[in-house]
Amino acid sequence: MYKFEELKNKTCVLTGGGGVIGASLAVALGEVGINVAIVDIQKEIADEIAKLVSKDTGVNAIGVSANVLEKPSLENAKKEINQNLGKINFLINCAGGNSPKATTKVEFIDEKLVNQLDDTFFGLDVEGFQRVFDLNFIGTLLPTMIFAKDMLEEREGVILNISSMNSFRPLTKIPAYSAAKSSINNFTEWLAVHLAKMNIRVNAIAPGFLVTNQNRFLLIDEKTSELTERGNKIISGTPMGRFGDPEDIQGTMLYLLSDLSKFVTGVVIPVDGGFNAYSGV
């Protein structure tokens, strides 16, 4: 069994660490001996997860408050991390999410809706669209600019971005989220080339469909707690026949951080139960 010995006592910054996926990844990082800075805009949640990780795994985990869309906030967070955990070896960009304000209410425009466009693409809230795009893409770009500087000094490191199935096959209703995640894929490839001579690897994971606070309204009916029509479509299009669990991402994350993947850079790995491979027939 591979024990990830080379990862012990390293330091990882995990943005969006207060979310469902982030919290799960934080635990897996601690289990292999990586000290973790859980960065989230909600300090109380970051602190709670850090305490849990420290208690369960014995590593040094801290909660750090930062807004991934504000450079000065991230710079202050880096100072705090360096003071408490030392140089940053790994960065996982996990901050992101969707919003009803950037979501169309209908999948298609048909003849009935031509004169009633409020529920379509043409009725989207532009500020809501911008917010979702920025949270996912700029919220990956800015933290990388700040936290990856330590890796330049050390001449090694790993950056891991969290993409989505939407980046490969854009889903109906969520154009802002799909566009942002597609941009993350391109940025991952571009940055991998840019940093290759510095021995800094850049990869991404594209999770399949997990039920999170951001997408629950699309997948589960609030009144009946049953799957929505959209939720049923996703399950029928996933050969493994279920939604993913946050823990399903842990193994791929550790592979991409470790020396097992030391010649792997610029890739986006789906963890999706076969969704991307399935034609529906």
SVG drawing of the C-alpha trace seen along z (x, -y; Angstrom):
<svg xmlns="http://www.w3.org/2000/svg" viewBox="-47 -45 61 47">
<polyline fill="none" stroke="black" stroke-width="0.4" points="0.0,0.0 1.3,-3.4 1.7,-5.5 2.4,-9.0 5.4,-9.4 6.7,-12.3 3.6,-14.4 4.1,-14.3 4.8,-17.7 4.1,-19.6 1.7,-22.5 -1.4,-22.8 -3.7,-25.8 -7.3,-24.8 -9.6,-27.6 -13.3,-27.1 -12.4,-24.7 -15.7,-25.3 -17.7,-23.6 -18.8,-20.0 -16.0,-19.0 -13.4,-21.2 -14.1,-19.7 -13.7,-16.2 -10.5,-17.0 -9.1,-18.6 -9.6,-15.4 -7.9,-13.3 -4.9,-15.7 -4.6,-15.4 -4.8,-11.6 -1.5,-11.5 0.2,-14.0 -0.2,-17.3 -0.7,-20.4 -3.7,-22.3 -4.7,-26.0 -8.5,-25.9 -9.3,-29.2 -12.9,-30.4 -14.8,-33.6 -16.6,-32.3 -14.0,-32.1 -16.1,-30.2 -16.7,-27.3 -13.1,-27.2 -12.1,-27.1 -14.5,-24.3 -13.2,-22.1 -9.6,-22.9 -10.2,-21.7 -11.9,-18.5 -9.0,-17.8 -6.4,-18.4 -8.2,-16.3 -8.8,-13.3 -5.5,-13.3 -2.9,-15.0 -1.7,-17.5 -1.5,-21.2 -4.7,-22.6 -5.8,-26.2 -8.8,-28.2 -8.0,-31.3 -10.5,-34.0 -10.1,-35.4 -12.2,-36.5 -10.9,-34.8 -12.0,-37.8 -9.9,-40.3 -6.2,-40.3 -5.3,-42.2 -7.4,-39.7 -5.5,-36.8 -2.2,-38.5 -3.1,-38.9 -4.1,-35.2 -0.7,-34.2 1.1,-36.1 -0.9,-34.3 -0.3,-30.9 3.4,-31.4 3.7,-32.5 1.8,-29.4 2.6,-26.7 5.7,-27.8 6.1,-27.8 3.2,-26.7 3.9,-23.5 0.4,-22.7 -2.6,-24.8 -6.1,-23.4 -8.5,-25.9 -11.8,-24.6 -13.8,-27.9 -16.8,-28.1 -20.5,-27.6 -23.6,-28.4 -26.6,-30.7 -30.3,-30.8 -29.6,-34.3 -27.3,-32.9 -29.7,-30.0 -32.4,-30.0 -35.7,-28.5 -36.2,-26.7 -34.0,-24.4 -35.1,-25.5 -36.8,-28.4 -39.8,-27.3 -42.6,-29.1 -44.5,-29.6 -41.7,-31.6 -40.6,-33.8 -42.5,-36.7 -41.9,-35.8 -38.2,-35.7 -37.8,-36.4 -37.2,-32.7 -34.7,-32.2 -31.1,-33.2 -32.3,-36.7 -33.8,-37.3 -30.7,-36.4 -29.5,-38.7 -26.2,-40.0 -24.8,-40.8 -25.7,-37.3 -24.0,-35.8 -20.8,-37.9 -20.8,-36.9 -20.9,-33.2 -18.3,-33.4 -16.0,-35.5 -16.4,-33.2 -15.4,-30.2 -12.7,-31.5 -11.3,-34.7 -11.6,-32.9 -9.1,-30.4 -6.9,-32.9 -6.2,-35.3 -5.4,-32.7 -3.0,-31.1 -1.2,-34.4 -0.8,-34.8 -0.3,-31.4 1.9,-29.8 4.7,-32.3 6.2,-30.1 6.4,-27.3 8.5,-29.5 11.0,-30.1 11.2,-26.4 11.3,-25.4 8.6,-22.8 5.0,-22.4 1.5,-21.3 -1.5,-23.4 -4.8,-21.5 -8.0,-23.2 -11.5,-21.9 -13.3,-21.9 -16.6,-20.2 -18.4,-17.9 -20.0,-21.1 -16.6,-22.1 -16.8,-19.1 -20.5,-18.9 -22.3,-22.2 -25.6,-21.5 -28.7,-23.4 -29.8,-26.2 -26.4,-27.1 -24.4,-29.1 -22.3,-31.1 -21.1,-28.1 -20.4,-26.1 -18.5,-28.9 -16.3,-29.5 -15.4,-25.8 -14.5,-25.5 -12.2,-28.5 -10.6,-26.7 -9.7,-23.8 -8.1,-26.1 -6.3,-28.0 -5.1,-24.7 -3.4,-23.7 -2.0,-27.2 -0.5,-27.5 0.9,-24.0 3.0,-25.0 3.9,-28.3 5.3,-26.8 6.7,-23.5 10.3,-24.7 10.0,-25.6 8.9,-22.0 5.4,-23.2 2.7,-20.9 -0.8,-22.1 -3.8,-19.8 -7.5,-19.7 -10.2,-17.3 -13.7,-17.5 -16.1,-16.0 -19.4,-14.5 -22.6,-15.3 -22.6,-15.7 -25.5,-17.1 -24.2,-20.4 -25.7,-23.5 -25.2,-25.3 -27.0,-22.8 -29.5,-21.1 -32.3,-23.4 -31.8,-22.0 -31.6,-18.3 -34.0,-17.7 -37.6,-19.1 -37.7,-21.1 -41.4,-20.2 -41.3,-16.4 -37.5,-15.7 -37.8,-13.6 -35.4,-14.0 -36.4,-16.6 -36.8,-15.8 -33.2,-17.2 -31.9,-15.0 -33.4,-11.9 -31.9,-12.8 -28.4,-13.0 -28.8,-9.6 -30.0,-8.0 -27.0,-9.5 -24.5,-8.2 -23.6,-4.6 -22.8,-3.9 -26.4,-5.0 -25.7,-7.4 -24.6,-10.9 -21.0,-11.1 -19.8,-11.4 -17.2,-14.0 -15.0,-11.1 -14.9,-9.9 -12.5,-12.7 -10.0,-12.1 -8.0,-9.4 -7.5,-11.4 -6.5,-14.4 -3.8,-12.5 -2.6,-10.9 -2.2,-14.3 -0.4,-15.8 2.0,-12.9 5.0,-11.6 2.8,-9.0 2.0,-11.7 5.3,-13.4 5.3,-13.4 1.6,-14.5 0.8,-18.1 -1.9,-20.0 -4.6,-17.3 -8.2,-17.4 -9.4,-14.1 -13.1,-13.3 -14.4,-11.7 -17.9,-11.2 -19.2,-7.6 -18.9,-7.4 -21.1,-10.4 -18.7,-11.9 -18.1,-8.6 -21.8,-7.7 -23.7,-8.6 -27.0,-7.7 -27.3,-4.6"/>
</svg>
